[in-house]
Each structure stands twice: as C-alpha cells, then as structure tokens.
Amino acid sequence: MSKLLDRFRYFKQKGDSFAEGHGQVYNTNRDWEDGYRQRWQYDKIVRSTHGVNCTGSCSWKIYVKNGLVTWETQQTDYPRTRPDLPNHEPRGCPRGASYSWYLYSANRLKYPLVRKVLLEMWRDALAQHSDPVEAWSALMTDGEKSKTYKAQRGRGGFVRASWKEMNQLIAAANIWTIKNYGPDRVAGFSPIPAMSMVSYAAGTRYLSLLGGTCLSFYDWYCDLPPASPMTWGEQTDVPESADWYNSSYLIAWGSNVPQTRTPDAHFFTEVRYKGTKTVAITPDYSEVAKLTDQWLAPKQGTDSALAMAMGHVILNEFHLKNPSDYFLSYARQYTDMPMLVLLEPREDGSYVPGRQLRAADLTDCLGEENNPEWKTVACNQAGELVVPNGSIGFRWGEKGKWNLEQKAAGTPTELNLSLLDRHDAVLDVAFPYFGGVENPHFRHVKQDDVLLHKVPVKTLTLADGRQLPVASVYDLTLAHYGLDRGLDDVNCARDYGDVRAYSPAWAEQICGVPRSEIEKIAREFGENAHKTHGRSMIIVGAGMNHWYHMDMNYRGLINMLVFCGCVGQTGGGWAHYVGQEKLRPQTGWAPLAFALDWHRPPRQMNSTSYFYNHASQWRYEKLQVSELLSPLADASQYSGQLIDFNVRAERMGWLPSSPQLAINPLRIADEAKRAGQSEQAWTVDALKSGKLRMACEDPDSGSNHPRNMFIWRSNLLGSSGKGHEYMLRYLLGTESGIQGEPLSDAEDRPEELEWRNAALEGKLDLLVTLDFRMSSTCLFSDIVLPTATWYEKDDMNTSDMHPFIHPLSAAVDPAWESKSDWEIYKGIAKTFSDLCVGHLGQETDVVLQPLQHDSPGELAAGEVRDWKKGECDLIPGQTAPQIVSVQRDYPAVYERFTSVGPLLEKLGNGGKGISWNTDKEVDLLRRLNYTKADGAAKGQPMINSAIDAAEVILTLAPETNGQVAVKAWQALGEFTGRDHTHLARPKEEEKIRFRDIQAQPRKIISSPTWSGLEDEHVSYNAGYTNVHELIPWRTLSGRQQLYQDHPWMRAFGESFCAYRPPVDTRSVQNLEHIPSNGFPEKALNFLTPHQKWGIHSTYSDNLLMLTLSRGGPIVWMSEEDARELGIEDNDWIEVFNANGALTARAVVSQRVPAGMTMMYHAQERLVNIPGSEVTGQRGGIHNSVTRVSPKPTHMIGGYAQLAYGFNYYGTVGSNRDEFIMVRKMNKVNWLDDEGRDQVQEATK
C-alpha cells in the first residue's frame, strides 16, 4: 500500500533541506533502479565484430538476454604484444558501441520487400505463363510495363513478399537474361571482403558459377592508390598501426587519425611519450592537427607540390651536400635509380627520357637469353654495363635469379647511381612542367612548359647500330627536382629561395606553406631517417587519393620515403589507410569467392570504367585529353575522348570488359562449330573481320549493357556511387537531377564508340539489394532482401591495422525473416538450378580475360599496338584479351555452390604468381565438413553453412595453416633461388579453426602473399621481406620503380612524379538556365572526407549518432565564404552544379579555409532532407554533385607492374576536383504531402 501512496505527490512529506535551502532531502522509493539493473543484465556473452569497412576490425562482447542482444562492449583479450610495445586494446569507437540499436529499430529490414507495381505485374505474368522464365520474358518484352516499374524506383511502394516468391523472381530473371543476352549481363557489386569475407564470397560464388560479372570496389571507392602498383607492383601493403610506435618521426598527411582510425589512435599518442615528433599536414584544422607538434596547411589539392619541395631538400642535403651512406646504399640495391634510361633526340637538339634500357637493346643481349626485352641494365662501379638480378625478365621463364642479391650474371656487383664521374657528355634533357597551368581557384607559377636540365650521359652503340645517350634514373631524378650540381643548369634552383621548380620557395607560392617550414620538416624527416636507418613514417589518408592526379600526390611522398631508405624498415615507410582492404587469408578465400574450385577464370570488372560507361557519364565529359598530355607528346597520336582510351585499353587486353562481346557468349560455341573452328579461333576471326564487336564499342545498342544487378554489403547509391544522378537516369530509369547537357554536335564526340543520340535509360531490368537496414540503395531497388546483422551470422574479419583474424558470430538467431548472406545466395542458387532446366544446361561460355599482373601476361604488351588499327595481328593473350572457353553446368549450380570443386586437387592453389599443391588440405576439408553423398559433386567436401565456408578459407590459406605457409614459401623460393621457409617453419603445425578465433583473436602466420612478417620481434611493416629477404618488388626492375617508362606514362608527362594542379571539370559552367533565388552564389571546391558520426553511411541514420550530431546533412564552410554569401551557421543551403543538387545545413567554422567546402560523405538521403529549389526533387546525396572522369594512365596493361588485377590496377573514381555553386536557400519545401507542401523560411 505504501508504494501506491508514494505515487501521489500530495502525500509525500517534505524532507530536510541543505546548502542554505538550495538542496532538499527526500525519502523516496528506489524500485526504479531495478529497471536500470535489469537493462544491463545478460545471460551470455558472445564474441563478434562490425563488418563496416572501417579498418578498426575491433572485437566486441555481445551481451544476450532472453535471446535478444541488449548491448555491447569492447573485448580486451587480444594476444599480447612484446614487452616494448603497447597492447592493441582497447579497440572500438562510439559508432560501434551503438550498433545494437539497429537490431530492433524501425530501420531494420524484417521481411523480403518488393515494389508493389512490379509484384503485381509479376503475379499477372505468372497467371498467364506457368513457367516463371516465360513469365519474366513477357514482362521484359513489354516495353511499357518495363518502363512503368522502373520509373517507380526511389518512390516507395514496397510490399512484403515471401522468400520463395522472391527467389523465384530473381532466378527467373537471371535465367532469362543469361539465355537471351549472356551471363556477363548479370553483375554484382559488394565491397571490401575483409570485413565479412564469407558474406562477400556468398554472392560472388553464385555469380561466378553463372559466369556473371563481379565488380571491383577498391578502385571505385578511390581507395586504390595507383602509385602503389606503379612503385611496388603491390595493390596496397602497409604497416600495422602498432608499428607507429616504432617510428621516431611521424607525419600524418591527410589522415585524420583520431576521427577515422579511432581504435588505433592510442599508438599515435603513446609514441609521443618516447620523444617521436609528430606533424599534421591537412588543409583544414582537423582533429589530428590538435594532436601533433606541428601543423602545415597546404592549399587543398597541392600536396604533390609540397612533397616535391621536401624531396628537393632531402636530395640536396642528404644526397648531394652531405651524402648519407645509408641512403645511397639503399638506393643502389632497392630502387631503380641505378638503371639506365635511353634518351631520345628532339628537333631542337635536346633530348627527352625514353624507356629504360633493356638487355635486348645491346649486342648479344649482354648474355641474357630469357626475356632480354624485360631485363633492365645499369652500370657497375667500374663503369661496365651489367644486368642486375631481380628485374621482371628473371621472374618468368627461368628459376633462381629473381632476387635482390647484388649480383649480375652470377657475379657480385655494386651498381653505380650516377654517371657524373664517368660521363661522356652533359646534355640538355627536357622535362614537362605543369605548375604554370592557370586555374582561377588555384595558384600557379609561370615557367616554360618544357624545362631543360643538364644531365650527365654515357653514349652507347645499340644492337641495331644506333648510337644513343643514356642517363641513370638517379641523375634524371636530381635534374627533374631542380638540383644544382655545378653543370650550369639555368633552370635549377640556386638556393631554397630561388622560385624554380621544385624549390621550397616555388612550393610556397603554389601551396601556401612557408618555405622555412618546408625546409625544416624535410630536413628533420631526412635527418631522423639517416640516424635511425629509415624510421621516418608517413601516415596517409585517402583524401589525397581522391584527386584526379592522385598518383602525383602519392608518388611525391613515396619518393621522399625512398630517398630516405624508409620503405621496408621497422617504424618507417608508407602507411596508407583507407577501407578495410587487407584480406589476410586471401589465397584461401579466392577459390571460394570466385568458384575457382569449379571454373577458371572468373569474370571480373573494374567498376570505375563500368559505371562511367553504363551510367553514360562519358556522354557529359568536358575534360579533354589535350589538357592532360605532356607538352613533349605528339598530340596527333593521342586523339579522342577519355572513353576512347578506355575502349582501346579493353580492346588491347589492358582492361577487362563487361559485357564483353556484342553477342551472347554462350552462342559462340554453336557459331564456331558450324564454322568448324574452335571458340577462340572463331572469336578472333569474327573480331578481325568486323562481324563481331566489343560490347564497349556500342554501349547503347540495346544488348550491350548490364540487365540484372545484385548489391550486398554495400550502399552503392547512398555512399560510393560517384555520378549518382547519372546512375538514377541511365541505369535505373527514374527521375534524376542532372543539370548539364550531353556532348553536342559541335563538340568532339568519341572516336571508338558508336554515338546514338537517344541514350538508353533504365538499363537494369532488375536491381536486388541485400541489407539489414533500409538504406538509400534499398529505396531505389526492385527487391530488398533482409540480411542478418553482424551479431546474427558467422563470418570472419581481418584488417591492415592489426595482425589478427577474428569472427563475426551469431550471438542470436537472425530476427524476423532475415537470413545470412550465405543462406540467401544458397537459396537463390537452389531455385536457379530447379528453374533453369529446359532453358540452360551444360553450356560453353567464352570468357575474355585481360593481361594479368603476376602472370606471364604482364610481359605481353611491351609496345602500344592496336590490332583494330592494323598495327599488329590479333593474338589472344598478347595484343588482345585471353579468350578462354569455360564449361558451365547450370542445373548443377546449387550442388557446386555447396561443395568444394575438383580443380583445387587438379590444379592446386596459389596467389601473386606462385602456386602449390592442395591435396592434403582438400582431404582435411572432407574430414571437417564431410562430403556430398550423391549428385554432381559426389565425394567433394561440403560447404553447407557459413562456418563450413570459413573452414575452407582457413584450411587453404597460408596465413592460417602453417603447412600451407611452408609450401607457399617453398614455391616462392623456386623463383628467388633462396630459402624462405624459415619464416614459417616455427608455425608449421599450427592450424587455426573457426572455433579457435571465437575463443580469442589469432595472430596470422607469415605468408609470401604479403611483404611483411608476422613475427614476435618486429611489427608488421610492408616491404620488410623485400629489404631483408631480398625478394624483388613485382615491378619492371624488381626494385622500387620511381621512373615509369611506359609510352602512355611518358606521353602524359608522368614518367617522373611532378606537380599537377587539379583539373577543371567545368561542372560550374553553363548553368545560366538555373534561375536565381535572390541570394548570392559562389563557386567553391567540394571535398568529401570521412565523418565523425558514422562509418561511411552506416550509423548515419542511427538514433544515438543522430542525437550526438546535428541530425541530418551538413556542409562545412569558411567564415569568409559564409559572410560573402550571407550564410549563418545552421542556415539551409543548396549546393549544385551540372551533375545535380543537394540540400543541407551550413556549418560555418574558422577551421575551414576559404575556397573550399567539406561535406562529410555518405550522409544518406533518409533523414532531414528538404526539396531542392534547383531540381524540384528531394535533395540528393554528396555524390549528386560528382561525376567520374577516368585517367588514361590508369588504363595501361600488360606492362610489368602496370597490368590489370582485380582491385589492383585500373581506373579510379576520383571526385575532389569538383566545384559546386553554393547559395542560401530561399524557401525550404519538405515535399511531405503532394499539394500540401510544408514550406518554411531558410533560417536557423
């Protein structure tokens, strides 16, 4: 009774007061505390993590009560580090700590959803056609119906459906598409396997069994730094964050460590207590700037100018004035700087650097018989020409010489860096200069566009009788950097105050950083590296990689590190952190993911070229090739638009294609049989005769575009989709906000493509998205399938930030009707196998595969020759893609999806150019997973569950199976002629199982897949095995390749690193048709860094994160620009250009410099977004004002390290050169109810 009375305030007695009446004491019931206690009670704790592509890869305790997840906290049981190194924990961040909110929120997808208009059409078609494939055919052949449901994408109208019905619809669409157009018209996009590798593999395994196209992500996300493949032949390999603690000089260059690397930031702060100096280089005053000893703020987009000036100081002070023995010794053995370069004469008497000298250029090939065209040449200390070990020619066709031992022809040799002391002449050598390009938004320093520098040379008589001068890469580098060596070079800087490329005074005028600061930081960086033998490190953020000339930014700072001997040394080197790219058990995962156990090769496509083409972004291209070419190039040889270079690259086998040919590839076998030819011979003849074309040459024909697409583990249309509005119009066929016009008759149109005035819209017949929440991509999809959350499925996770592998675990069963990705695709595969009978059987598929890196194909394209122009014959695998026949068994797709195929025992497994036998591992899987009792896969190991799939990865990967690691190192040793097995022998008997990692994260085993060591004595650091085990980098010279000698690299002026200003995309021109709203407008640079309240788009709709932030889209801008535009903090503004428009609130801050804006990316179009005054539609996302422009030099293939590999090299989706118009909004229309719009003033 007393508790009841307690609830009535009238009966409560007043207690004593205190603090002079300011406080009151009450006697109250405390039962309310029981609710708080019960909130934090739990029945069990399960280990899991977040598959969110944040690189943190943090292990979490998931608390479960009554079968429900109640909360999560950080795990603290990572394997210990060595005594002189801090432990990894605590790892985590506020975003991860809020994830459990999603599981039971209104945002959670509970059931399969389909757009009502499509479902009604589908059911009507099924009522008329008993065969689901025929029903889908009826829909697709009715143009009006197809157009109707596509136009509804993004407009709501979802209804609940059953799994059975949706699997049937999806399978029928896939079968009809494959039957009528080909399997390469079915595609899938999913990013970053490392964050949940089994879930990724589920979709790509299904697609690969069909012959569908798996789209890349690392290049599309602009996470891929092309400078890494260019320099090292490596996609990306970086130090773990613990190695920061071993550094004694740290520069955070464009990396906002506390905000975007939160779990690892403690290493950055801890190392400062050891006395390590830390420097931040960012255009805005970011969180990392607050942590460091010094902050440099260059103008955004001018980082390469700053890096070049620092390189100028390092070379001057530590290579010329006070030479560091360590730096010079490192350069001789581990870089291409001793290699000789042919100099080609110009009409004015000067010379221009050509390609690197090869053994084949000289009489008798200097005794080299195997691949002499691919063996680089240097001078030894005696001035003799030698062919040092390690170049790419030693990698293929012979054994035992592909190493970095200081030998040539089996004899010890020390290479000579410079010809200065042994030169025959000093010649004028021409270098392109781009720093004088005028841009109204960026500073420039006017100088001649061709700079002549004095270079010491040696004259050689070549095998063909010509006499040509050669110079070393080292001498050319010193000249290019503008260093005075006493050669009367008028274009060299006499001192640091001389405004000549690339002096500190010159850089100050370009980037705004005082020359004194440039000199100081460069000097300290070099001095530290000299004293510590390389313990200077640069942590790099993706922002520098998002500019069109990203490779110039990166190569500039990579050069600094190489000049100082930092790469491959503990505590030193290049630490590039972007997405969670490091899939540590990669070689065990690849056969599962791409069905390499059943078919080889898979179809893989680089997404940047794919979306540039099929979203018709090329139709709006205003950037001209002539703007990119070197002033030294013959412009007549490089005509056309950017898309033309992409088409040529596909045709020559440099880049992949999707779709591949203007024919259903399943029909080629029949055509070839009728002609009495093989599939390859028929395809070659048909292409040469013009009877058959590449699909990319006519993308709007109606049959050469993708038709079905799967998206999973991704928010393509809410996060990574550059050119968002173009995707909406041309891929989806729904309304878009494009403001620009396509190329007109008066403008140059592509040369290699057939131009059709009526561009196809709505190319995708079916878009299926798998997600656990209603994302922006889901809003535009036809079918949305509910996946299990990261606490409801079994999977695995690794990162480049730490050396552990650990799990996602099903702490609870998937809620409502959600399923794991593995179960979803398994269900679709089963339905596909059942429905395809009578439509598809055992078929011969013809697959085109580009010239691959880490294969002999990387030696195929030494010259640029286009077979279609008559410059050479069409030879598959040499002057064109490989043409491979693949046998598919469509009724057996399900059986193959759920079992390990026979190719692993027949052909073995491997990666990055080496292979090994896997018989024992497959036999172990038979015991672990059991075998198929009957059917098409009888006797093969089963993969029924996600845990089975995880065991396949763990068993096959050298990183998780010690016996495989030993075999892998043995396989590498056959190439290098050296024994490397000692790196894995101590862990030969170790086998990591899925239940092991559920008990505790496990440190992986050292593997030749990667260039660092998982060792008790050193932290993982990229390049460590190259330097300490003398394993060559996978480049032309086998060394760190600073000089890029491919003809396209030279033609575009990028054989050496140079400063190249941001390009003019012309996105803010010709907008006169957009009416003024009465407020002033201004063009500002548009940057999209990573945000604080989300990981990409995840968490951006999470109530806890919305509560901590402003709760909707925001754009940061400077106080100066805001004053000019009459904008105050929190005002509604509109951002627009030719690509589209978005609406957001303004954050006015002194931390942002004038001339730029920042919209932290992927803020979704789900929360607090009013209509746009420009488009009349709801405001877009950050990518509504972007469009992709690919770079020709990223299309090169078949040329040593410049060769295609999935996510390794290819066109990259940059977006930071974009400019936008900004203005305050006049009226804010919420578009909540048609005819009754809620309108408010655009004030705070």
Secondary structure, DSSP 8 states (H G I E B T S, - for coil): -HHHHHT-GGG-----EETTTTEE------THHHHHHHHT--SEEEEE---SS-S----EEEEEETTEEEEEEE--------TTS--S-S---HHHHTTHHHHTSTTB--S-EEEHHHHHHHHHHHHH-SSHHHHHHHHHT-HHHHHHHHHTTTS--EEE--HHHHHHHHHHHHHHHHHHT-GGGEEEE---GGGSHHHHHHHHHHHHHHT-EEE--TTTTT---THHHHHHS-S-----GGGGGG-SEEEEES--HHHHSGGGHHHHHHHGGGT-EEEEE-SS--HHHHHSSEEE---TT-HHHHHHHHHHHHHIIIIIIS--HHHHHHHHHHBSTTBEEEEEE-TTS-EEEEEE-BGGGSGGGGG--SSGGG-B-EEBTTS-EE-BTTSHHHHSSSSS--S--SEETTEE--B----GGG-SEEEEEEEE--TT--BTTB------SEEEEEEEEEEEE-TTS-EEEEEEHHHHHHHHTTB--SS--TTSBSSTTS-STTSHHHHHHHH---HHHHHHHHHHHHHHHHHHTS-EEEEEEGGGGGSTTHHHHHHHHHHHHHHTT-TTSTT-EEEEE-SS---TTHHHHHHHHTTTTT-SS-EEE-HHHHHHHHTTGGGG----GGGTS-TTS-GGGS-S-HHHHHHHHHHTTSS--SS-BSS-TTTHHHHHHHHT--HHHHHHHHHHHTSS-BGGG-TTSSSSS--EEEEES--IIIII-SSHHHIIIIII-S-----S----TTS---SSS---SS------SEEEEEESB--HHHHT-SEEEEB--TTSS-EEEE-SSSSEEEEE--SS--STT-B-HHHHHHHHHHHHHHH-TTT--EEEEEEEE--BTTSGGGGS-SS---GGGTSS---BTTTB-EEEEEEEEGGGHHHHHTB--THHHHH-EEETTEEE--HHHHHHHHHHH-B--SSTTTTSBB--SHHHHHHHHHHH-TTTBHHHHHHHHHHHHHHHSS--GGGTGGGTT-B--HHHHHHS-EE----TTSSS---SSS---TTHHHHHS----SSSSSSB------HHHHHTT-SS----------TTSS-TTS---SS--EEEEEE----SS-BTTBTTT-HHHHHHS-SS-EEEEEHHHHHHHT--TT-EEEEEETTEEEEEEEEEETTS-TTEEE--S---SSSS--B-TTTSSB---GGGG------GGGG--SBTTBSBBTTTBS-----TT-EEEEEE-SEEE---STTS--EEES--
